[in-house]
C-alpha cells in the first residue's frame, strides 16, 4: 500500500509565525485528511479535503491539494505554543473499507 | 461522555506471552481499526472491522489477532509470534458513510 511522505520531518518556529507542512502520496485518492497528535496521545482529526477540491480553510488552518502533483500542504497561521504536536496526512482511496494510509508526520515545535 | 477508550495505558509483557489490548467505543460506529505506531513514524494498519463478526487483515497483521463479537468492542491480541511487539497501539472507529476516524488514547506495549 502507499505510504505518504511528509516534509519537513521536524519544524521549529516562533509563536506568531506561520507553519507549513507538506505531504506527498503515490496513488489516486478520494480524499486527504490531516490529523494532529500530541505526544503520547491519540490522533485528532483536523480537516479533510476531497479530491475535487483545491483549497480548504478551517479557522487558522489552510489546506491545499494538487492531485496532478499528488501533494498537499497544511498551513497553520499565527501559531501558538499549544500548536506544538505531530501532524500527519492520511489518504483515503475511497475503497469500501475506507482505509487510511498515513504519512510519517511532521513534528512541529512552536517556541513561546 | 462519548468516545473511544483503550486499556491499559501502559502494558508490560515478557517475551513469549500473549497479551490482549482492549478497545471500546460508545459512538455507535460500525467500523473499527487497529494501528501500530513506532517512534517517529506514522501509523500502520494491523486489522480492521466494518461490521460485527467480520474483520480483515491490514498491512501488518502477522503476529496479531482480533475479534468483533460486539459492535462496541474490538480487542487486539498480540501473540508470541509477533517478533517486535514493543510499540504504541492505537484504536480508531468510523461512522458508516463517514470519512473521519476517531482515535482512542492508545496503549504503549513494552516487551521485557
Contacts between the chains, C-beta under 8 A, distances in Angstrom:
chain1	res1	chain2	res2	distance
A	1	B	59	5.6
A	3	B	42	7.4
A	4	B	42	7.4
A	9	B	40	7.9
A	31	B	99	5.9
A	33	B	99	7.0
A	33	B	100	7.0
A	35	B	103	8.0
A	40	B	88	7.7
A	40	B	106	7.2
A	40	B	108	7.5
A	41	B	105	6.0
A	41	B	106	6.7
A	42	B	4	7.7
A	42	B	90	5.9
A	42	B	92	8.0
A	42	B	103	3.6
A	42	B	104	5.4
A	42	B	105	4.9
A	42	B	106	5.4
A	43	B	43	7.6
A	43	B	90	7.0
A	43	B	92	7.7
A	43	B	101	7.7
A	43	B	103	4.5
A	44	B	103	7.2
A	45	B	100	4.5
A	45	B	101	7.0
A	45	B	102	7.4
A	48	B	99	5.7
A	48	B	100	6.7
A	88	B	42	5.8
A	88	B	43	7.3
A	90	B	43	8.0
A	92	B	99	6.3
A	96	B	50	7.6
A	97	B	31	7.6
A	97	B	48	6.0
A	97	B	50	6.2
A	97	B	56	6.6
A	98	B	31	6.8
A	98	B	94	6.3
A	98	B	99	7.0
A	99	B	33	7.9
A	99	B	45	6.2
A	99	B	48	6.7
A	99	B	58	7.3
A	100	B	43	8.0
A	100	B	45	7.8
A	100	B	101	6.3
A	101	B	45	7.8
A	102	B	35	7.8
A	102	B	42	3.9
A	102	B	43	4.4
A	102	B	44	7.7
A	103	B	42	5.4
A	104	B	40	7.7
A	104	B	41	5.7
A	104	B	42	4.6
A	105	B	40	7.7
A	105	B	41	7.4
A	105	B	42	5.5
A	107	B	40	7.9
